[in-house]
Amino acid sequence: QVQLVESGGGLVQPGGSLRLSCAASGIFFSIYTMGWYRQAPGKQRELVATLTSGGSTNYAGSVKGRFTISRDNAKSTVYLQMNNLKPEDTAVYYCNAHNSYYNNDYWGQGTQVTASS
């Protein structure tokens, strides 16, 4: 059974930092593209960042330079370091595991991030 379990969300003041973690189980983690997506109230889910098995990254323009995605294949875990958080970053953040070859796509349950004073 595949599980993606996010942690690290919370309430932070604007300008603060958080690090999200997503621990995966039930998949051959190292061959998956891992990603973070977010969904704010009343809005569609949007891409935040992805990291391929080969190490290539892709970031949404709104987070470029502030957020960093990384992975530890030995721990089957992907991270999202978020610095200089802004109120507009407030959303539920979801972890995603994707493999085109096997046509697999998995999601975590989400973790709330709130940047507010």
C-alpha positions in Angstrom: 0.0 0.0 0.0 1.4 3.4 -1.0 1.5 6.1 1.6 2.8 9.7 1.4 2.7 11.4 4.8 3.4 15.1 5.1 4.5 16.9 8.2 6.0 20.3 9.2 3.1 22.6 8.4 1.9 25.3 10.9 1.4 28.9 11.6 4.3 31.3 10.9 4.6 35.1 10.8 5.3 36.7 7.4 9.0 36.5 6.7 9.4 33.3 8.6 10.4 29.8 7.5 9.1 26.3 7.6 10.3 23.0 6.3 7.8 20.4 5.0 8.6 16.7 4.9 6.9 13.9 3.0 7.8 10.4 3.9 6.9 7.8 1.2 6.3 4.1 1.6 5.2 1.4 -0.8 7.0 2.8 -3.8 10.4 2.5 -5.3 11.0 6.1 -4.3 14.2 6.8 -6.2 12.6 6.5 -9.6 9.7 8.9 -8.9 9.4 12.5 -9.7 8.5 14.1 -6.3 6.5 17.3 -6.1 4.8 19.8 -3.8 1.5 21.4 -4.8 -0.7 23.7 -2.8 -4.4 24.7 -2.7 -5.6 27.9 -1.2 -9.3 28.3 -0.3 -11.4 28.9 -3.3 -8.5 28.3 -5.7 -7.3 25.4 -7.8 -4.5 23.2 -6.8 -1.2 24.6 -8.2 2.3 23.3 -8.7 4.9 24.6 -6.2 8.0 22.6 -7.0 9.1 19.3 -8.5 12.3 17.3 -8.4 13.0 14.5 -10.8 14.8 11.2 -10.1 17.7 12.7 -12.0 17.9 15.8 -9.9 16.2 18.4 -12.1 14.0 21.0 -10.4 11.1 23.1 -11.5 9.6 25.9 -9.4 6.5 28.1 -9.7 7.6 31.7 -10.4 6.0 32.9 -7.2 8.2 30.8 -5.0 11.5 30.8 -7.0 14.3 32.0 -4.8 12.4 31.5 -1.6 11.6 27.8 -1.6 13.9 24.8 -2.1 12.9 21.2 -2.9 15.2 18.4 -2.0 15.1 14.6 -1.5 16.8 11.9 0.5 16.4 8.6 -1.4 17.8 6.6 1.5 15.0 7.9 3.7 12.4 7.9 0.9 11.6 11.5 1.9 11.2 14.8 0.0 11.5 18.2 1.6 10.3 21.7 0.9 12.3 24.4 2.6 10.2 27.6 2.6 11.8 30.9 3.5 10.5 34.4 3.6 6.9 33.2 3.7 4.2 35.6 2.6 0.5 35.6 3.4 -0.2 34.5 -0.2 1.7 31.3 0.5 -1.1 30.3 2.9 -2.6 27.0 1.6 -2.8 23.3 2.1 0.4 21.8 0.8 0.3 18.3 -0.8 3.1 15.9 -1.6 3.0 14.1 -5.0 4.8 11.1 -6.4 4.7 10.6 -10.1 6.1 8.1 -12.5 5.3 8.4 -16.2 6.6 5.0 -17.3 4.4 3.1 -14.9 1.6 5.8 -15.2 1.5 6.1 -11.4 0.4 9.2 -9.5 0.1 9.3 -5.7 -0.9 12.1 -3.3 -0.5 12.8 0.4 -3.3 14.0 2.7 -2.0 17.5 2.9 -0.6 19.8 5.6 -1.8 23.3 6.4 0.7 26.2 6.1 -0.5 29.6 7.3 1.6 32.8 7.1 -0.1 35.4 9.1 0.6 38.0 11.8 
